[in-house]
Amino acid sequence: MFFTIFFAFSFKGKSQCPKSDAWVGGRLSGDFVKVVFQNQNHINADRFCSGIKRETRIDSFQVMIIRDTTLIFKCKNISQAFNADFKNFIKSVELNDKILFYSIWGTDYDGAKVYLNPLEYRIME
């Protein structure tokens, strides 16, 4: 009995849920067909906690596009929706371009600020 009471109080208020995952178009990272990536509009983030899907609101992120070894685009985005500059630029992505989303900050369902893992995508035809 003592163990049960101690166990219940020792974890009170501590989240037993995994960290939220950010994703674009249902993918955490990997290859993206060019036209499919060009039709994406935002980053999402969520996690499952005790069988319940908990959404994380994306507050800001940075993105860069690399072609071969050259940085061809970089910007900071405030909100989860892609800004106009990025939406316009992704129309010109080419085969094997790398798109990196990093410094992804969000607000969890309980109001806590969270840092999410970076995302890396490669454009395929």
C-alpha positions in Angstrom: 0.0 0.0 0.0 2.8 2.4 0.9 4.4 1.8 -2.5 1.2 2.6 -4.4 0.7 5.9 -2.5 4.3 6.9 -2.9 4.3 6.0 -6.6 1.1 8.0 -7.2 2.5 11.1 -5.5 6.0 10.9 -6.9 4.7 11.3 -10.5 2.0 13.8 -9.8 2.3 16.7 -12.3 5.0 15.0 -14.4 4.1 14.3 -18.0 4.4 10.7 -19.0 3.8 11.6 -22.7 6.4 11.6 -25.4 7.8 14.8 -26.9 5.8 16.2 -29.8 6.9 15.5 -33.3 6.8 18.1 -36.1 6.0 17.1 -39.6 5.2 18.4 -43.1 2.6 16.6 -45.2 2.5 13.6 -42.9 6.3 13.0 -43.0 8.8 13.4 -40.3 11.7 13.6 -42.8 12.8 11.9 -46.0 12.1 12.2 -49.7 9.3 14.3 -51.0 7.9 14.3 -54.6 8.4 17.9 -55.9 4.7 18.6 -56.7 3.5 17.2 -53.4 5.9 19.3 -51.4 5.0 22.4 -53.4 1.4 21.9 -52.3 2.2 21.9 -48.6 1.2 25.0 -46.6 2.4 24.5 -43.0 4.1 22.5 -40.4 2.1 20.4 -37.9 3.1 18.9 -34.6 1.4 16.5 -32.3 1.8 13.6 -29.9 -0.3 10.8 -28.5 -0.7 10.9 -24.7 -2.7 8.1 -23.0 -4.3 7.3 -26.4 -5.4 10.9 -26.9 -3.9 13.0 -29.8 -2.5 16.3 -28.4 -1.7 19.0 -30.9 1.2 21.4 -30.5 0.8 24.8 -32.1 3.8 25.9 -34.1 4.9 29.5 -33.1 7.9 29.9 -35.4 10.6 28.1 -37.4 13.4 28.7 -39.7 13.9 27.1 -43.1 16.7 26.8 -45.6 17.1 25.2 -49.0 20.4 23.8 -50.1 21.2 22.9 -53.7 24.4 20.8 -54.0 26.5 22.6 -51.4 25.0 26.1 -51.9 22.5 27.8 -49.6 19.9 29.2 -52.0 17.2 30.2 -49.6 16.8 31.0 -45.9 14.1 32.7 -43.9 12.4 32.8 -40.5 8.7 32.1 -40.3 6.4 33.3 -37.6 3.4 30.9 -37.3 2.9 27.4 -38.6 1.8 28.5 -42.0 4.5 29.0 -44.7 5.0 32.7 -45.4 4.6 34.2 -48.9 8.4 34.3 -49.6 8.8 30.6 -48.8 5.7 29.6 -50.7 6.9 31.5 -53.8 10.4 30.1 -53.6 9.4 26.4 -53.3 7.9 26.7 -56.8 11.5 26.7 -58.0 12.9 23.7 -56.1 14.7 21.1 -58.1 15.6 17.4 -57.9 17.8 16.6 -54.9 17.4 20.0 -53.3 17.5 19.7 -49.5 14.9 21.5 -47.4 15.8 21.9 -43.7 13.3 23.2 -41.0 15.0 24.0 -37.8 14.6 26.2 -34.6 11.0 24.9 -34.5 9.3 26.4 -31.5 5.7 25.7 -30.4 3.2 25.8 -27.6 2.0 22.5 -26.2 -1.6 21.8 -25.4 -0.9 22.6 -21.8 0.7 26.0 -22.6 4.3 25.0 -22.2 6.8 26.2 -24.8 8.5 23.4 -26.6 11.5 23.0 -29.0 10.9 20.4 -31.7 13.4 18.3 -33.6 14.6 19.6 -37.0 13.2 18.2 -40.2 15.1 17.4 -43.4 13.5 16.6 -46.8 15.0 15.9 -50.2 13.1 16.8 -53.3 12.4 13.9 -55.8 10.8 14.1 -59.2 
